[in-house]
Amino acid sequence: MMDSCLIQVNSNTALSSVLDVHVNLNGKSPSLPKGKGRKPHWVVRASEMSRRTFNPIRAIVDAMKVEPNPRKALISLSIGDPTVFGNLPTDDEVIRAMKEALDSGKYNGYAPSVGYLSCREVVASYYNCPEAPLKAQDVILTSGCSQAIELALAVLANPGQNILVPRPGFSLYKTLAHSMGIEVKFYNLLPEKSWEIDLKQMESLVDNRTACLIVNNPSNPCGSVFSRSHLQKILAVASRQCVPILADEIYAEMVFEDCKYESLAKLSTNVPILSCGGLAKRWLVPGWRMGWILIHDRRDIFGEEIREGLLRLSQRILGPCTAVQGALGRIFHHTSPEFYHNTLSFLKSNAALCYAALSTVCGLKPVRPQGAMYLMVGIEMEHFPDFENDVEFTERLIAEQSVFCLPATCFEYPNFFRVVITVPEEMMTEACQRIHYFCEKHYQGGEGTQDLECDK
């Protein structure tokens, strides 16, 4: 015999669509299922991945609890964003290309996660050459070069493997790798050789868990540009050790007139390369978030597995901005040569100004840059006993002179600081004068350089 039941429905007249239902079985109120001795309580923890994620620049800068000198306007030489001061606008044709893409109404929807095929064809055609042929299928469009680097790392390395990273080098490599559980091994760049790689030391780091070698050329933070012969030696190491290369080439072609940019892919005959680039730096639009991965694999070492892996990884989000994709063709083919020339002329002039000014400062050893947007300056800490390290040096530079440079500890290279050379010329001149005064005050405990012999 079935149990009899009474269902009572209480309706709240104010909320008639909400029903309060009570079920009574055989006149007894129902009881909630008993737990297994567990008292419910909130336990919400950050993931292991989030706890492993650490950006040394943000950690160091956020810990610098220092206020600029209120009597001096702050000059920030710390951020690698060429748009900050408004003195380096993009080309008019780049803006026109973006407006046309928007006005067309063709690029308002979702695109494939790897980008529109027609836009991938545009990128492939632009970078294609006989030495390193490219097709649309060899291009993955990404949300900025940073995502390109993230996808390349994620497809090449598993947790527990290691990657080889330049020191000094862009901090994002370490940040991404550690968040993925990948070990980072640092190979050294040599300031006395214009930041060339210590090839012997780099090769000694390779073991059976090494997943890839990261090569950043032109360099952030060094402003260095590797010669053709040096790049060939890097490729020889990768070839001997059978290690693929992740080439961070976001500053491709951004070199000064007295040197030449060479892409790794053009020089490689057998080493598979994932080349990461984007619009951010050369076209001066970092906020547009358009990057790409170029797959160079002439010996079919990556095979379909790496390509399929990149496709799957790109599907975690819905790809880069569609409007910018639509503008790529006009950007590549209509940007004026004068725009590129004027940008590089300005950067070279500012680099020369900064290098010349700081070369006369006792206790500082700037390294002449050859491209990109940066200049590295060594600090002879033994001559500055007021400070323990480059972090304290740059903190006091802010507090006393309102000049903000990043300490090179952010780039795993202590006792240097990085100067961004994209600021207006008059601001660069003023910053160098303030740095000169600051060093003169603190050199050998504040005696002043006017009474000292300075070997320069």
N, C-alpha and C positions, 0 to 999 in steps of 0.2 A: 504494500500500500504506500502510495506516495505521501511524503510529508506535506501537510497543509501549510500554506504560507500567506502572510498578509503583507501587501505592499502599500505603504502609506506615502503619498506624494504631497509634499508641502511646497506651495508656490509662493514666492515672494512677489507681491504685486508690483513692487518698484522695479524688480528685475524678473519679469515674467518668463524670460527665456532661460532662466537658471532654475533648475529643479533640485530640490533637496530630497533624495530618495533614501528611505530606510527600509530594510528588509527584516521581517520578523519570522523566524522559523519556529513553528509550534509554540508560539508565544514567547520565545526566548530571543534576546538580542544577539546578533552575530558577534563573534569575537574576532579580533585581528589575528592573523597567523603569528605564532610565537617565533621569535628570533632564536638563533642558536647561541644564546648567551652573549650576544653582541649588542652593546649599546651604540646606536647610530651616532656618529659625530663627524664633523667636517675634517677631511684630510685632503687638501689641495696643495700639491708640491710642484715646484718648477721642474721641468724635464731635465734629464741629464745633459741633453744637447744644449739647452739654454745656459746651464751652469758651466759648461765647458767653453762657452762663447765669451771671448775676452778681447776687447780692442785696446791695445796698449796706448794708442794716441789718446783715446777718450779717457782712459784710466789715469794717465799722467796729467793731461790738461785739466780734468775735473778735480784732481787733487791739488792743483796749483792755486791755493787760496791766497791770491795776491791781487791787489788793486793797482791799476795804472796810476802813474803820477798825475794828480788832478790838474797840475799846471801845464801839462803837455798833452796835446792831442794824440790819441793812440794811433800808432802805425802798425797794422797787422801784416806781418810777412809770413804767416803761418798756414794759410788755407790755399790749397791748390785749385782754386776756382777762379778762372780768368775773368769772370764776369763781375766780380765783387765791386770794383771801383768804377765801372762804366767806361773805362778807357780802351777796352778791347771788345768792341761790338762785333757780332758776326757779320758776314757779308750780306748786302741787300738782297742778293740772289737767293740766299738761304732762307731769308724771311719770305720772299716772294714764293719760293717753292712750297713752303708750309701753308701759306695762304691759299695757293692754288689747290693743294690737296684737301684742305678744309672746304673750300668753295665747291669742289667737285661733288661732294656728298657721297663719294665712293668708299670712304674709309671710316665710317662711323660704327661699324659693327665688329663682331669678333672675327679675328683672323685665325688661321691654323697656329698652333702653339709654337711652331718653328718659323712663323712668318709667312706672308703671302709668297707664293711661288714666283710671281712676277718681280717682287721686290728682292727676293733671294737671287734671281737672275741678274738684277741690276748690280748687286754687290759682287757676284761672281765675275761678271763682265769687267767691272772696274779694277779688280785685283788680279784678273787672269793674265798670265804671261807664259811664254814657251817654257821657261825654266820651272814654273810652278803652276800648271794648268788647273783651272777651277770650273766647276759646273754648279748650277743652282743647288743640286743635291749635296754639294760640299759646304753649303752655307747654312748656319743656324742663326737666326736673328734673336736677339736677347734684349732684356731690359737693362741697357747699359753694359759697359765692359765688365763691371763688377759681377753681374750675373753670368756673363760669359765665363769668367774665371771660376765662379762657383760651380757651374755645370761641368766645365772641363775637369776640375778637381774631382767632382763627385763621380764622373764616369770612369776616371783613370785609377782612383785609389779606394781601397777598402779600409775600414777601421783596423788599426794594428799595423798597417803599412806605413811607409815614410815617404816624404817628398823632400827634394833638395831646393833650398830657398836662398836667395842672395842676402848677404849681410854687409852693408846696410841695404834694406829693401823695404818695399811697400808693406805696411803692417797687415793689410787685408789677407795676405797669403796665410799667415800664422793664425789669424782670427778664424778664417774659414776652416782650415785644416783641423785645428783643435776642436772646433764645434762638431766635426765629423768623426772625431776619434782617430785622426791621422797624425802621426808623429812628424815633427819638422826638424830637419837637419840643415844647419846654416853653412853655406860655403862663403868664403871671404872674398870681398872686393878690395883691391889694393889702391889706396889713394895716391901713392907715389907713382903709380902707373896709370893715372887718369881713370881709376876705378875698374881696371880690367880684372877678370876673374883669376884667382889663384887656382889654376887648373889642376895641379897636382893634389892640392888639398881637397878640391871638389871631388875628384875621382876617388879619393880615399874614403869618402863617405858612402859610396854606393855599396849596398849589400843585396841579399836576395829578397828583401822586403821593400826595396825602393821602387816606387810606382811611377814617378816622373821627375823631371828636372824643370824648374821654372827659370826662364831667362827673360829678364825685363830690359828691353833695349828699344829706344833711348830710356834712360833710367829715372825713376822717381825712387829715392830722393837725390840722386847724385848729379843729374844733368849730363851724364856721360853717354857717349855713343861708341859702340864697338866697331872696330875696323873689320873689313872683310876677312883678313887673315885670322883675326881673333875669333870671329864667328865660326870659321872653318875648324879651328882647334876645338871649340866647344862641341861642334857636331862630331868631331872625331872621338871625343870622350863618350858622347851618347851612343855612337855607333859601336864602339868597343864593348860598352857595358850593356847594350841592348835596352836602353832607357828612353822612352818617348819624351818629347819636349812640349811643355806648355809655354808658348811664347806670348808674353804680355807686351803687345805692340800698340798700345793705346796712343803712344807718342810717335807713331810711324810718320816719317817725313818731316818731323819737327826738329830739324838739325840746322846748325848755323852754316854759313856759306863755305867755310874752310874745311868741312868734312862731308861725308856722304852717308846716307842711310842705306843699309842693306837688310832686306828681310831674310830671316833664317830659311824660309821655305825655298827661296830661289837658289840657295847654296846647298841644299840637302838632296842627296841622291837616294838615300835609303832610310834616314831617321824619320819616323812618323811625327808630325807636328800638329798640335791644335793651336792656331794663332788667334788670339783674342784682341779685338779692336773696337772702335766705335767713333761716334761723332763728337764726343765730349770736348776733347782738347784741340784737335786740329781745326775744327769748325767752330769752336768756342761756344758750344751749347750743351754743357753738362746736364742741365735740368731736363733736356728732352729725352733722356734715358733711352738711347738707341745704341746697341752694341751688336757684335756678331762673333761667331766662331767660324774660322775657315779651316776645313779639314784637309790637310795635306798628307797623302798616304800613297805614294807612288808604287810602293812594293806590296800594297794590300796587307800590311801588318795589322792595322786596326780591323780590317775586314768589316763585315756587316754588324758585328757585335757592338762595337763602339758607336757606330752610327745609330743603331737601334737604341742603345743606351741613352744617347743624347736626346733622341726623340722622346723616349719615355720620361726622362727627367724634365724636359721642357714642358711636358703636359701637366706638371704640378701647378703651373699658372697658365694664364691664357696669352702669354707672349708679350712682346713689346708694343708700344703705342702704335696703333694702326695709322693715324694721321702722319706720323713721322715716317713710317714705312712708305706711304704714298708719295712723300716728298723726296725720297732718296735719289731717284733718277735725276731730277733737276738739280739737286744739291751737288751730286758728283760731276755733272756735265756742264753746269752753268756757273759754278762758283768762279769768280774772277781770279786769274793768276796774280793780280796785284794784291788781292786780299791775303793770299798765302805769303807773298813776298813781304808785305808791310808788317804782318804779324811777326814773322821771323826776324825782320830787321829790328823791330822794337825790342824783342826778347834778347837778341844778341847785344844791342846797345846797352840795355839795362844790365845784362850779365857782365859786360866789360866794365861798366861804371862801378858796379858793386865789387867785382874782383879787384880792380885797381885801387879802390878806396880802402878795402879791408886788408889788402896786401901790405899797406903801410902801417897797420896797427900792430904794435908790439903784443905778442902773446897769441895772435891769431894766424892761422894758416889756411886761407881759402884754397879750394881746388877749382881750377878753371873749368867751367862747364862747356859742353859742345852742342847741347840741344835741350829739349824739353823746357821746363819752367822753373828749374831749381839750381841752387848752388849750395854746396856743403862747405862749412867752415870749421876747421879744427881749432880746438882750444888747448893751449899749452897750460894745463891745469896747475902745474908746479909754479907757474908765475902768478897764479890767482889764489893765494891762500885763504881769501875770504870765502871761497866757495868749495864745497866738497866734490861737486860733480857738475855736469852740464845742465841738469835740471835746476839746481840752485842758481847757476850762472844766468840762465834764461829767466828765472823767476825775478831775480834782482834787476835784470835788464828791463823787465816790465815795470817793476815798482819804481825804479829811479828814472828811466828814460821813456817809458810808455812805448817801447818797441817789443813786439811779440814775435819771436821766432820759436819754432819747435825744437826742443832738445833732441839730439839724435838717438838718445836712449829709446825714443819712440820707434826707431828703426833698427834696434838691437845693436847700436854702434855708439857707445858712450864717448863723451869728450869732444863732440862735434855739435853743431847746430845747423839747421836747414833754413835757407832764405828762399822765399818765393819771389821771383823776379818779374811778376806781372803787374806790379803797382806802377802808378804814374812816375815818370822820371824824377820830378821834383820831390816826390815822397821818398823815392829810393835814395836820393841825395841826402835828404834830411835824416833818414834812418841811419845811413852810414856815418854821418857826422855824430849822431847821438851814440852809436856803438863805439866810435872812436873815443869820445869823451868818457864813456863808461869804462872802457878798458884802460884808458890813461889813469883814471882815478884809482882803479883796483889793482893795476899791474904791480906785482911784488908788494902787496899789502898797502897800496894807495900812495906810493912815493911819487908817482907821476913819471911819465916817460921822458919829460923834458930833461931830466937829469940822468937818464940811463942810456947806455949803448944798446941799440936794438938791431939784431942781426936779421936784416930783411933783404 
